[in-house]
């Protein structure tokens, strides 16, 4: 079967940013407009992208924001991911559909059913993005007075993922005969109860559905802590990462390869996709203009507060349109977080910096022509900094339209992307090994 392992893997984050709706061509998550998401899904499929990815949270994250800032949040309300992806599975045929579910506030049995059902609805294109939820707003919605400690959340997450994997194997692959002559719908001997009793969950099982079409829908993870990296190395197929330099990307991928080995896995078992924020224009000047327009909602005080919040550095009193001051504290934070303060070959100004933080959240960013965007992606991919990218786009759906129409053909011409989807399910198209039913090995 044809595999996609020699090509870069591309996901697109289909959430709209909190202020992206202010751009003239943009839609908003808050509109809960299925037409917007149908357009995004069909456009992603037109561009032969691998994954349509939906982030999620189970709370309105307004703590620390003043009323005016809260009013401007275009993503304060949004669809529940698996419901939306189930609908989008019916208007697409190939693109992967990956939704976020929190292990801190969702039960593994429900997660197994939701993602398993999505895998059937999409005919083998589903994935689960595993998160542990890190906001107080979410904790308060589920009966907690404070956030669950990170260590506890990750222990719960590991147990949840393991039990979901086991529940997907509740029935052996040949369990369902549907034999009318013998009146046997399935073989009882090929049904397995989980009988799990752990620190957080007690689950009898079995799951009330056959094994999903992929066997194991793909797992993605985006944790930034050591515990998150270990969980990804042990369980994930795709990792969404954040780093800003090629050297940092290589170093991170090396660390994840070492972590995979500790868990008996191979380097190709996990694809590392750093966030990639392109702003595309016919000329570099046009792209820069678009970029500055993205941040027009952000006044100077709010922008300086954003830098202070990210890096704990107060730049009040410095000229906003001059390069970032050469302060040890700024360079130390940039080095520690692997942030490139000169993404276009010159040091960012203070104003550009807070616009960049507000839009790209510290991810790789390229502001320029389609060729410049493609050049950067090719360099990162060919020189070992990434297995592909998770696209962060500033104004949906127009930014995705621009990427698919202007950048994808360049990447295809250079042999970095396929011109059509490979055969098979999502796991196979990503070049990942099939996962055998655990009971087939017993």
N, C-alpha and C positions, 0 to 999 in steps of 0.2 A: 504494500500500500504506500502511496506517495506521502511523504512526511514534510513538515514545514521547518525542520530543524535548521536548515541553512539560511533561512530568512529571518530578518528582524521580526519580533513579535510586537504587535501594537494593540494596546487597549485605549479606550477613550472614556474618560470620566464624564458621564452625562449629567452630572449635577451642575446646576448653574450657580455661580458665585453669589455672595450676599448682595453685591451691588452691580452685578453684570447686567441686570435688567434695565439699568439706566441708559445703556448704550442703545442707539436707535434701532438696530436690527435684532435686538435680543428679546428672548422670551424669559419666562421666570418659572421656577419650580412652583412658586406660590400660586400660580394660575391653575395648577392641576389640569393642564390642557393635554389630553392624550394625543392631539394632533401634533404638538411639539415633539413628543417622544417618538411617535411614528416616523416623523421626518428624520430625527436623529438616528433612529435604528436603520431606516432604509438608506440613509446617507452613509453610515458606517459600513453597511453591507456593500454598497456601491463602491466604496473605497477598499474593499477586501480587508478591512480591519478584523482583527481576531476576536476582540472582546468589547462588548458594551458593558461598562461597569457603573454600578450605582452605589455610592456611599450612602450612609444612613446614620441617623441618631434618633433616640426615642425621647426627645425633649426639645423645647424651644430654648436655645442657648442665648440667654440675654443677661446673665449675671455679669456685672461690671460695665454694662453699656448704659448710657443715659437714654431717656425716652426717645430723643430724636434719632440716635443711632439705631435703636430697636425698630423704629418705624421704617427705616430704610432697608431692612433685611428682606430681600426678595426670596430667600430660601428658608424663611422661618417655618413655613409649613410645606409639606411635600408628600408625594405618594409613598406608601409602604412598598419597598422594593420588589418583593416576590410577586405581589399582586400586579404591579406594573409590568414586570418582566414576563409574567404569564400572558398578559395581553399582547406584548410585543413579540412573543414567540409565534403568534398567529399572523404576523405581517412580515416576517423574515424567514429565511430558510437556512442560513449559514452562520451568521455572526454569533459568537458566544455571548451568553447572558449571565452575568455575574452580579449577585446581589449581596448586600451586607446584612448580617444578623448578629446581634450581640449575644455572646455566651453568658454574659453576666445577668441578663434579664430575660432570656428565652430558654426554654427547656429543650434538651437534646431530642426528645421524641418529636416535638413540634418541628424543630429544625430539620430533622431527617425527613419528615413528611413534606415539608414545604419545598426543600431543594430537590428531593426525589420526585415530587409531582412536577416541578418545573422541568426536570430532565426528561420526563415523559412528554410533557406538553411541547417541548422544543425539539424532541427527537434526538436527544443526546447533546445538548448545547449548554447545559446549566453549570453554574459554579457558585460556591459560597465564599464570600469574603468574611473572614473570621475577625471580629473585633471584641474588645473587652469593655468598651465604653469608659471614657475618662472624665465625664463632666458631672458636677454636682446636680445640675438640673435633671439629668437622667435618673440619678440615684433617688432624688426626691419624688419622682413619679412612681417608684416601685417600693415605697414604704421604708426607705432608708433615711436616716437623719444626716448622714454624711456619706461621702464616697467610699465604696469598698476599697480597702488597700490594694495596691497594684499586685503585690505578691499573691494575695488571695484570689484576685480576679484571674491571674494567669494559671493558678492551680485549677481553678474551676474550668477555665477555657480548655486546658489540656484534657481534663476528664471529659468535658463535653464533646470535643472533637473525637476522642477515642470511642465514645459510646455511639456517636452518629455513624462513624465508620462501621461499627459492629452491627448497628441496626440496619444499615443498608444491605448487609449480608444475611438478613434474617431468613431468606429463602435461597436455596441453591439455584443455580442458573436454569436447571432443567426441572424445577419443582412443579411447574404448571403444565399439566398435560391436556386439560380441558377435554377429556375423553368422555363423550356422551355415552358410548356403549357400556363402559364400566361405571358410569356415573361418578367419575373421579375428576374433580376439578384440579386438585393438586395432590402431590404425594406428601402425606403427613410426615414421613421420615425425613423429608428434605426441608422441613420447617424447623427453625432453631430459635429457642427463647434465649434472651440475653442473660437474664438472671444477674444483672449488675447491681452491686451494692458498694458504693464508694463514699468518698468524703462529702460530696455534694448531691449525688443523685442515686436513687434506687429505681431501677427500671427492669421490669419483668420481661417485656417483649413478648412475641416478635413485633416488628413493624408491620403495619397492615397494608403493605404494598410489595410487589415483586422488587427484585434488585433493579436499580435504575439502569437505563440503557448504556451509560458509560461505565457501569459497575461502580465506580466512584466518581461522582461529579468533581470537577477540579476545585481545588482549595487555594484561595489567595489570602494573603496576610500583609499587613502594613505596619506592624509594631516597630517602634524605634528603640525600645529598651532591650537589654540583654535577654530578658525572659522572652520578649517577642521574637527576637532573632532565633533563639533556640527552638521555640515552638514552630517557627517557619521552617527551620532546617529539618525538623522531625516530621512535619505533617503537610507542608504546603507544596503546591506545584508552581505557583506564581507569587512573587513578592514585589509589592509596590514599595519603592524606596525613595529616599530623598538625599541627594548629595549634589554638590555644585561644581566639582572639578573632575576631570578625567582621572587624575591620580586617585582622588577619593573613590571614584567608581571602581577602579581596578582593585583598590585595597578592600573595599567592601565585598566585592565578588569573591576575592581570595578568602576573606574571613568566613563567608557563607559556604564556600567549598569545603573549608576545614570543618565547619560545623556539620555539614551534610555527612562527611566521612565519619564523624563521631556517632552518627545515627545509622550507619551502614548504607548510606545512599550515595549516588553518583552525582558528579557536577551537573549533568544534563537533566537531573530530576527536578531542578528548581530554576525557573526563569526569573532573573532580576530585571524589573522594569522601573527605572527611575522616572519620577514625574518630569514632564517636558512641557514647557510653556512657550509656544510660538505666537508671535504677533506678526502677521504677514501683510506686506504691502508691495505695490508694484515697484517701489524704490525703497531704499533704507529710510529716507526721510519721511515717506508716507507711513511706513511702519512705526517709526518713532512718534509721529503725530497720533496715530491710532492708540499707541500705548499711553500717551499722555492723556488722551481723551478718556481712557478707561478710568483714570484716577481723578477726573474732574470733580467727582462728588466728595473727594477727600480733602478737607481743608488743612491748612498748614499745622494747626494745633493738633488735630487728630493724627496727622501723619507723623509728627514728632513723638506723640504718645505711642504710636505703633512701634517705632524704632525702640523707644524706651522699654516697651513691653517685651519685644523680641530679644533685645540685647542688653537691657538694663543700662543704657547709655543715654544721658540727657544732652541733646544737641541744640537746645534752645540758645538763641543768640548767634549761632553760626549762619553764614549766608547759605540759603537753601539751594541756590543754583551753582554753587561751587562744589568741587569734589569732596567726598567724605573726608573729614580731617584725619590725619595720620596719627590716630590715638592708639596706644597699645591695647586698650580695652576693646576697641572695635576689631582690630586685627586678631586678637585672642579669641573673641567670640566667633569671628568668621572662620578661623582655623579649626576651632573645636566643633563647629557645626558644618564644616566643609562647604562654606559659602564662597562663591567666586564674586568678589566685589568689582571685578573688571570684566564682565561677560562679553563686552564688545571690543575688548582690547584697550579700554580706558576706564579709569576709576569712575564709578557712578557718582552723580551728585547726590546731595541729601534728598532733594525732591524726587529724583528718579528712584532712590532707594526705598522711600516709603511707598511710592506707587508700586514698585516691584514686589515689596513684601505684601502689600494688600492684594495683589493679583496672583503672583506666582508662588507665594508662601515659601520662598526660599528654594524652589526647584530650579532645575536647569531652564534657562530662558534664552531665546533667540528672537531678536526684534529686527526683522529685515525682510529681504526678498525670499521668494520660494526657494531659490538656489541656495541662499545662505542657510535657510532652515534645513534643507536636505544635506548640505555639506556638514553641518554640525551633527546631525543624526548619523550620517555615515561614519564620521570620525569616531564618535563614541562607540558605535557598533563594531567597526572593523578593528579598533585598537583596544578592545576588551573592556570597555567601561560599562557596557550594558548588553543585555540580550534583546533589548527592544525598549519600548517606552510606554508610559501611561500618560496620554495626552491630557493636559489641563488647558482648556480653551476659554478665552475671556468673554466671549459674547455668543451664546448659543441661540439659534443654530448657525448663524452666519460664519462664525469662525471655523466650524467643522466643514461647512460647505467649501470655504476657502482652502482648507487643508486638503480635502479630498480632490478638489478640482485642480489645485495648483502644485501641491507638494507630492502627492501620491504618484502621479505620472513620472516625476523625476526619479523617485525611489525605485519605481518599477523598471524604468529604463536602465538604471544602474545595477539591476539584478538584486536589489535589497528587499524587494517585496514581490509576492506572487501576483500574477495578472488574473488569476481565478482561484477560487477556493479548492483546496485539496479534498480528496474523498475522505469519508469517515466522520466520526464524531469529534467534538471539540478536543477531547484529550488526545486523540490520534493526530489531529491537525496541528496541535501544538508540539508534536514530536515527543509526547510523554508516553511512558510505558503503561500498558493496561495493568490494572490491579486485579489479581485473581481473587475470587471469592474465598474467604478464609476456610470455609468448610470443604472446598475442593481439595485442600491440601491435607486434610485430616484423615 
